[in-house]
Amino acid sequence: MKTLKSIGYSIELGSDSLRQLNQFLKNENYSSYFIICDENTLNHCLPALLSSSMILKDAEVIEIESGEASKDLEIASHIWQTLIELKADKQSLIINLGGGVVSDLGGFVASVYKRGIDFINIPTSLLSMADASVGGKTGIDFGAVKNVIGTIKQPKGVFINFDFLKSLPERHVNNGLAEVYKMALISDAQFWKKLSDRTNDDDLEYVITKSITLKNTIVKKDPLEKNIRKALNFGHTVGHAIESVLLGTKNELLHGEAIVIGMMAEAWLSYQKKGLTKTELNYIVSVLKTKFNPQAIHTSYTNAIVDLSLNDKKNSKNEIRCVLLNGVGDYKIDVAITPVQIKKALEYYNSVVE
């Protein structure tokens, strides 16, 4: 069992986390409880949660459909309407039981309902454990733009039970590992080396805990993303655009799969901007290609990807702003990138995976 202290809350990691959750609930005095989950966590995770705490036996369960399409204003409105009908008040608690979609959506719903009510995150996917559940970012997509509406609101606690990973398909394990590799690339060269040499999943608990620890250190220094927290967006300018363009198509990608492509493209941009050497670029791209086996992006999507990059929330003064690498474990924020450079980065990416 490990406890990390964050911004006004604790991150509890390990087999004892649900017992810690029960103690947390006993210490607080919430008037009612609302558990947001999807059909997968309803079946695989909710029974364990409810059996661990009698306090939650009368909790209201709000089920959403799994997948990025649920991070939508219409779904958020449905949840708010449900909260109103069930008379949720300022002393109610929302419990987000699920992956990144559930924690992003549920956190956003809680952060603005009656000007903000408490919520906690119980991440059930590797992606949400390693990244989405920690740091206080909430949000929904609007139109084709990811996370363009949201808040930064810290949860009251994060409770991570690694047993939930046992039911996770391999594709979703890799989906979460993408953010772990990103974390290493921007902040810890030794961790990156360990990940590069990694051959099995026996150390999942270690790599998740290490990734959370690194992220938590950055978030505590810059909770509102005014400076160094922007580094966490490496791979996300191109990656988010790709994810959004492909959403709902036969080529739809999970978040981490799109971020791997974004990291490879933005590593090339880092080389072009004299941050990386050719040897470092080849090393990074080789590792990501070997570990994740990303597929080529059809050129018919290129213009739409560039257009969405122009709407990225990190942009400033009508310029696309990227996080680029100065080397493994080192970064530079707010680097101006042109649409032409993004097109060339996508061309480079396709050339190394085809």
RAJORA-V709335 format. One record per pair of residues at least 24 apart in sequence whose C-alpha atoms are under 10 Angstrom apart, sorted by the first residue. I is the first residue (numbers start at 1). J is the second residue. D is the distance in whole Angstrom. If there is no record, write none. Layout:
I,J,D
I,J,D
//
This chain:
1,160,10
1,161,10
2,160,10
2,209,9
3,158,10
3,159,10
4,158,10
4,209,9
4,212,9
4,213,7
4,216,8
4,217,10
5,157,10
5,213,10
5,216,8
5,217,10
5,220,9
6,134,9
6,135,8
6,154,9
6,155,10
6,157,9
6,158,10
6,213,10
6,216,7
6,217,8
6,219,8
6,220,6
6,223,10
7,135,8
7,136,9
7,154,7
7,155,9
7,156,9
7,157,10
7,216,9
7,219,8
7,220,6
7,221,10
7,223,8
8,154,8
8,155,9
8,156,7
8,157,9
8,220,10
9,120,10
9,154,8
9,155,7
9,156,5
9,157,5
9,158,8
10,134,10
10,155,9
10,156,8
10,157,5
10,158,7
10,159,8
11,121,9
11,133,10
11,134,8
11,155,10
11,156,9
11,157,6
11,158,5
11,159,6
11,160,7
11,212,9
11,213,10
11,216,9
12,122,10
12,157,8
12,158,6
12,159,5
12,160,6
12,161,8
13,129,9
13,158,8
13,159,6
13,160,5
13,161,6
13,162,8
13,205,9
13,208,10
13,209,8
13,212,10
14,159,8
14,160,6
14,161,5
14,162,6
14,163,8
14,205,8
14,209,10
15,159,10
15,160,8
15,161,6
15,162,7
15,163,7
16,159,9
16,160,9
16,161,8
16,162,10
17,122,9
17,158,9
17,159,5
17,160,6
17,161,6
17,162,9
18,48,9
18,49,7
18,50,10
18,51,10
18,52,6
18,53,8
18,122,9
18,159,7
18,160,8
18,161,7
19,49,10
19,52,7
19,53,8
19,159,10
20,159,8
21,49,9
21,52,9
21,53,8
21,120,9
21,122,9
21,157,8
21,158,9
21,159,7
21,160,10
22,49,9
22,52,7
22,53,6
22,54,8
22,55,8
22,56,9
23,53,9
24,156,9
24,157,9
25,53,9
25,55,7
25,56,9
25,93,10
26,53,10
26,55,8
28,91,10
28,93,10
29,91,8
29,92,9
29,93,10
30,89,10
30,90,9
30,91,5
30,92,5
30,93,6
30,118,9
31,88,8
31,89,8
31,90,9
31,91,5
31,92,5
31,93,8
32,56,9
32,58,8
32,59,7
32,60,8
32,86,10
32,87,9
32,88,7
32,89,8
32,90,10
32,91,7
32,92,5
32,93,6
32,94,9
33,57,9
33,58,8
33,59,5
33,60,6
33,61,9
33,88,8
33,91,9
33,92,6
33,93,5
33,94,6
33,95,7
33,119,10
34,58,9
34,59,6
34,60,5
34,61,6
34,62,7
34,82,10
34,83,8
34,86,10
34,88,9
34,92,8
34,93,6
34,94,5
34,95,6
34,96,9
34,119,9
35,59,7
35,60,6
35,61,5
35,62,6
35,63,8
35,93,9
35,94,6
35,95,5
35,96,6
35,97,7
35,98,10
35,106,9
35,119,10
35,120,10
36,60,9
36,61,6
36,62,5
36,63,6
36,64,7
36,79,9
36,94,7
36,95,6
36,96,5
36,97,6
36,98,8
36,102,7
36,103,9
36,105,9
36,106,7
36,107,10
36,121,10
37,61,7
37,62,6
37,63,5
37,64,6
37,65,8
37,66,8
37,95,9
37,96,7
37,97,5
37,98,6
37,99,9
37,101,10
37,102,6
37,103,9
37,106,9
37,124,10
38,62,8
38,63,5
38,64,5
38,65,5
38,66,5
38,67,9
38,70,10
38,96,10
38,97,8
38,98,7
38,99,9
38,101,9
38,102,7
39,63,7
39,64,7
39,65,6
39,66,7
39,98,10
40,64,10
40,65,9
40,66,7
40,98,8
40,99,10
40,124,10
40,167,10
40,168,10
41,66,9
41,97,7
41,98,6
41,99,9
41,102,10
41,123,10
41,124,7
41,125,10
41,164,9
41,167,10
42,97,8
42,98,9
44,124,9
44,164,8
44,166,10
44,167,8
44,168,10
45,97,8
45,98,8
45,122,10
45,123,10
45,124,8
45,163,9
45,164,7
45,165,10
45,167,9
46,97,8
46,98,9
48,164,9
49,97,9
49,122,9
59,93,10
59,94,10
59,95,10
60,86,9
60,94,10
61,94,10
61,95,9
62,94,10
62,95,10
62,96,10
63,102,10
64,101,10
64,102,8
65,101,10
65,102,10
66,98,9
66,99,9
66,101,8
66,102,8
67,99,9
67,100,9
67,101,7
67,102,9
67,247,10
67,254,9
68,100,9
68,101,6
68,102,9
68,105,10
68,140,9
68,141,8
68,146,9
68,243,10
68,244,9
68,247,8
68,248,9
68,254,8
68,255,9
69,101,9
69,140,9
69,141,8
69,247,8
69,248,8
70,101,7
70,102,8
70,105,8
70,140,8
70,141,9
71,100,10
71,101,6
71,102,8
71,103,10
71,104,8
71,105,6
71,106,9
71,108,10
71,139,8
71,140,5
71,141,6
71,142,8
71,146,9
71,147,8
72,101,10
72,105,8
72,139,9
72,140,6
72,141,6
72,142,7
72,143,9
72,146,10
72,147,10
72,149,10
73,105,9
73,109,10
73,139,10
73,140,7
73,141,8
73,142,7
73,143,10
73,149,9
75,105,9
75,109,10
75,140,10
76,105,7
76,106,8
76,108,8
76,109,6
76,110,10
76,140,8
77,109,8
79,105,10
79,106,9
79,109,7
79,110,10
79,113,10
80,109,7
80,110,9
80,112,10
80,113,7
80,114,10
83,109,10
83,110,10
83,113,9
84,113,9
84,114,10
88,113,9
88,114,9
88,117,9
89,113,9
89,114,8
89,117,8
90,114,7
90,115,9
90,116,8
90,117,6
90,118,8
91,116,10
91,117,7
91,118,8
92,117,7
92,118,7
92,119,9
93,117,7
93,118,5
93,119,5
93,120,8
93,156,9
94,118,6
94,119,4
94,120,6
94,121,9
94,155,10
95,119,6
95,120,5
95,121,6
95,122,7
95,155,10
95,157,10
95,158,10
96,120,6
96,121,5
96,122,6
96,123,8
96,124,10
96,133,9
96,155,10
96,158,10
97,121,6
97,122,5
97,123,6
97,124,7
97,125,10
97,159,10
98,122,7
98,123,5
98,124,5
98,125,7
98,128,8
98,129,10
98,133,9
98,164,10
99,123,6
99,124,5
99,125,5
99,126,8
99,127,7
99,128,5
99,129,8
99,131,10
99,132,8
99,133,8
99,176,10
100,124,9
100,125,8
100,126,9
100,127,7
100,128,5
100,129,8
100,130,10
100,131,8
100,132,5
100,133,7
100,138,10
100,176,10
100,255,9
101,127,10
101,128,8
101,132,8
101,133,10
101,138,10
101,139,9
101,140,9
102,128,9
102,132,9
102,133,9
102,138,10
103,128,8
103,132,7
103,133,6
103,134,9
103,136,10
103,137,9
103,138,7
103,139,9
103,155,10
104,128,9
104,132,7
104,133,8
104,136,9
104,137,7
104,138,4
104,139,5
104,140,7
104,141,10
104,147,9
104,150,9
104,151,10
105,137,10
105,138,7
105,139,6
105,140,6
105,141,9
105,147,10
105,150,9
106,138,8
106,139,9
106,140,10
107,133,9
107,136,8
107,137,8
107,138,5
107,139,7
107,140,10
107,150,9
107,151,9
107,152,9
107,153,7
107,154,9
107,155,8
108,136,10
108,137,8
108,138,5
108,139,5
108,140,7
108,149,9
108,150,6
108,151,6
108,152,9
108,153,8
109,138,9
109,139,9
109,140,9
109,150,9
109,151,10
110,138,9
110,153,9
110,155,10
111,136,10
111,138,8
111,139,10
111,150,9
111,151,7
111,152,8
111,153,6
111,154,9
111,155,9
112,150,9
112,151,8
112,153,9
116,153,9
117,155,10
118,153,9
118,154,9
118,155,7
118,156,6
118,157,10
119,153,9
119,154,8
119,155,5
119,156,6
119,157,8
119,158,9
120,154,9
120,155,5
120,156,5
120,157,5
120,158,6
120,159,8
121,155,7
121,156,8
121,157,7
121,158,5
121,159,6
121,160,8
122,157,9
122,158,6
122,159,5
122,160,6
122,161,8
122,164,10
123,158,8
123,159,7
123,160,6
123,161,8
123,162,9
123,164,8
123,165,10
124,159,10
124,160,8
124,161,8
124,162,8
124,163,9
124,164,5
124,165,7
124,166,10
124,167,9
124,168,9
125,160,10
125,161,10
125,162,9
125,164,7
125,165,6
125,166,10
125,167,9
125,168,7
125,169,10
125,172,7
125,173,8
125,175,9
125,176,7
126,160,10
126,162,9
126,164,9
126,165,7
126,168,8
126,172,7
126,173,6
126,174,8
126,175,8
126,176,5
126,177,7
126,178,10
126,179,9
126,180,9
126,204,9
126,205,10
126,208,8
127,172,8
127,173,8
127,174,9
127,175,6
127,176,4
127,177,7
127,178,8
127,179,7
127,180,8
127,208,9
127,255,9
127,256,8
128,160,10
128,175,10
128,176,7
128,179,10
129,158,9
129,159,9
129,160,7
129,161,9
129,162,9
129,165,10
129,176,8
129,208,7
129,209,9
129,211,9
129,212,8
130,160,10
130,176,7
130,177,8
130,178,10
130,179,7
130,180,7
130,183,9
130,205,10
130,207,9
130,208,5
130,209,7
130,210,9
130,211,6
130,212,5
130,213,9
130,215,9
131,176,8
131,177,10
131,179,7
131,180,8
131,183,9
131,208,9
131,211,8
131,212,7
131,215,8
131,216,10
131,232,10
132,176,10
132,179,9
132,212,10
133,157,10
133,158,7
133,159,9
133,160,9
133,212,10
134,158,7
134,212,8
134,213,10
134,215,8
134,216,7
134,219,9
135,212,10
135,215,8
135,216,7
135,217,10
135,218,9
135,219,6
135,220,8
135,222,10
135,223,7
135,224,9
135,229,10
136,219,9
136,223,8
136,224,9
137,223,9
137,224,9
137,225,10
141,244,9
143,244,9
144,241,9
144,243,10
144,244,6
144,245,7
144,246,10
144,247,9
144,308,8
144,311,10
145,240,8
145,241,8
145,243,10
145,244,7
145,245,9
145,308,7
145,309,9
145,311,7
145,312,8
145,313,9
146,240,7
146,241,8
146,243,8
146,244,7
146,308,9
146,311,10
146,312,8
146,313,9
147,240,9
147,312,9
147,313,8
148,311,9
148,312,8
148,313,6
149,313,9
151,224,10
152,223,8
152,224,7
152,225,9
153,223,9
153,224,9
154,223,9
160,209,10
161,205,10
162,204,9
162,205,7
162,208,9
163,205,10
165,204,9
165,205,10
171,254,9
171,256,10
171,257,9
171,292,9
172,254,8
172,255,10
172,256,9
172,257,9
173,201,9
173,204,9
173,256,10
174,254,10
174,256,7
174,257,8
174,291,9
174,292,7
175,253,9
175,254,7
175,255,7
175,256,4
175,257,6
175,258,9
175,259,9
175,260,9
175,292,9
176,208,9
176,254,10
176,255,8
176,256,6
176,257,9
177,204,9
177,207,9
177,208,8
177,211,10
177,256,7
177,257,10
177,260,10
177,291,10
177,292,9
178,235,10
178,255,9
178,256,5
178,257,7
178,258,9
178,259,7
178,260,6
178,261,10
178,263,9
178,288,9
178,291,9
178,292,8
179,208,10
179,211,8
179,232,9
179,233,10
179,234,10
179,235,9
179,255,9
179,256,7
179,257,10
179,259,8
179,260,8
180,207,7
180,208,7
180,209,10
180,210,9
180,211,6
180,212,9
180,214,10
180,215,10
180,256,10
181,207,9
181,211,9
181,260,9
181,263,10
181,287,10
181,288,8
181,291,10
182,211,9
182,231,10
182,232,8
182,233,9
182,234,7
182,235,8
182,236,10
182,256,10
182,259,9
182,260,8
182,263,8
182,329,10
183,210,9
183,211,6
183,212,9
183,214,7
183,215,7
183,231,9
183,232,7
183,233,10
183,234,9
183,329,9
184,210,9
184,211,7
184,214,8
184,215,10
184,328,8
184,329,6
184,330,10
185,232,10
185,234,9
185,263,9
185,284,9
185,325,8
185,327,8
185,328,5
185,329,5
185,330,7
185,331,9
186,214,10
186,231,7
186,232,8
186,233,10
186,234,8
186,323,9
186,324,9
186,325,7
186,326,9
186,327,8
186,328,7
186,329,4
186,330,5
186,331,6
186,332,9
187,211,10
187,214,7
187,215,9
187,218,9
187,231,9
187,232,9
187,327,10
187,328,8
187,329,4
187,330,6
187,331,8
188,214,8
188,328,7
188,329,5
188,330,8
189,327,9
189,328,5
189,329,5
189,330,8
190,328,9
190,329,8
191,328,10
191,329,9
192,284,9
192,287,10
192,328,8
192,329,8
193,287,10
193,328,9
195,287,9
195,291,9
196,283,10
196,284,9
196,286,10
196,287,6
196,288,9
196,290,9
196,291,8
197,287,9
198,291,9
199,291,9
227,333,8
227,334,9
228,331,9
228,332,9
228,333,8
229,333,9
230,314,8
230,322,9
230,323,7
230,332,9
230,333,6
230,334,8
231,322,9
231,323,6
231,324,8
231,325,9
231,330,9
231,331,7
231,332,7
231,333,6
231,334,9
232,323,8
232,331,10
232,333,10
233,259,10
233,263,10
233,314,9
233,322,8
233,323,6
233,324,9
233,333,9
234,259,9
234,262,8
234,263,7
234,266,8
234,267,9
234,322,7
234,323,5
234,324,7
234,325,8
234,331,9
234,332,10
234,333,9
235,259,5
235,260,7
235,261,7
235,262,4
235,263,4
235,264,8
235,265,8
235,266,6
235,267,8
235,322,8
235,323,8
235,324,8
236,260,9
236,261,9
236,262,6
236,263,7
236,266,9
236,309,10
236,312,9
236,314,10
236,322,8
236,323,9
237,262,7
237,263,9
237,265,10
237,266,8
237,305,10
237,306,10
237,308,9
237,309,6
237,310,9
237,311,10
237,312,7
237,313,9
237,314,8
237,315,9
237,320,8
237,321,8
237,322,6
237,323,8
237,342,10
238,262,5
238,263,8
238,264,10
238,265,7
238,266,7
238,305,7
238,306,8
238,308,9
238,309,7
238,312,9
238,322,9
238,342,8
238,343,10
238,345,9
238,346,9
239,263,7
239,264,9
239,265,9
239,266,9
239,305,9
239,309,9
240,305,9
240,308,8
240,309,8
240,312,8
241,302,10
241,304,8
241,305,5
241,306,7
241,307,8
241,308,5
241,309,6
241,310,9
241,311,9
241,312,8
242,297,9
242,301,8
242,302,9
242,304,9
242,305,6
242,306,9
242,308,8
242,309,9
243,305,9
244,304,9
244,305,8
244,308,8
245,301,7
245,302,9
245,303,10
245,304,7
245,305,6
245,306,10
245,307,10
245,308,8
246,297,10
246,301,8
246,304,10
246,305,9
251,295,10
251,297,9
251,298,10
256,292,10
257,292,8
257,293,9
257,294,7
257,295,9
258,294,9
258,295,10
260,285,9
260,288,7
260,289,9
260,291,10
260,292,8
260,293,9
260,294,7
261,285,10
261,288,9
261,289,9
261,292,10
261,293,10
261,294,7
261,295,8
261,296,9
261,297,9
261,346,9
261,349,7
261,350,9
261,353,10
262,345,9
262,346,9
262,349,9
263,288,9
263,323,10
263,324,9
263,325,10
263,349,10
264,288,7
264,289,9
264,294,10
264,345,8
264,346,9
264,348,9
264,349,7
264,352,10
265,341,10
265,342,8
265,343,10
265,344,9
265,345,5
265,346,6
265,347,9
265,348,7
265,349,6
265,350,9
266,322,8
266,323,8
266,324,6
266,325,8
266,341,10
266,342,8
266,345,7
266,346,9
266,349,9
267,323,10
267,324,7
267,325,7
267,326,10
267,327,9
267,345,9
267,349,10
268,324,9
268,325,9
268,341,10
268,342,10
268,344,9
268,345,6
268,346,9
268,348,7
268,349,8
269,322,9
269,323,10
269,324,7
269,325,9
269,335,10
269,337,8
269,341,7
269,342,8
269,344,9
269,345,6
269,348,10
270,322,10
270,323,9
270,324,5
270,325,5
270,326,7
270,327,9
270,331,9
270,332,9
270,335,9
271,324,9
271,325,8
271,326,9
271,327,9
272,341,9
272,345,9
273,324,9
273,325,9
273,326,9
273,335,9
273,336,10
273,337,10
274,325,9
274,326,8
274,327,10
275,324,7
275,325,6
275,326,4
275,327,6
275,330,9
275,331,8
275,332,9
276,324,9
276,325,7
276,326,6
276,327,5
276,328,8
276,331,10
277,326,9
277,327,8
280,326,10
280,327,7
280,328,8
281,325,10
281,327,9
281,328,10
282,352,10
283,328,10
284,327,10
284,328,8
285,349,9
285,352,8
285,353,10
286,352,9
286,353,10
289,352,9
289,353,7
293,353,8
294,349,10
294,350,10
294,353,7
294,354,10
295,349,9
295,350,8
295,352,10
295,353,6
295,354,7
296,346,9
296,347,10
296,349,7
296,350,5
296,351,8
296,352,9
296,353,6
296,354,6
297,346,8
297,347,9
297,349,8
297,350,7
297,353,9
297,354,9
298,346,10
298,347,10
298,350,8
299,343,9
299,346,9
299,347,8
299,350,9
302,342,9
302,343,7
302,344,10
302,346,8
302,347,9
303,339,9
303,342,10
303,343,8
305,339,10
305,342,9
305,343,9
305,346,9
306,338,9
306,339,6
306,340,9
306,341,10
306,342,7
306,343,7
306,346,10
307,339,8
309,337,10
309,338,10
309,339,8
309,342,9
310,337,10
310,338,9
310,339,8
//
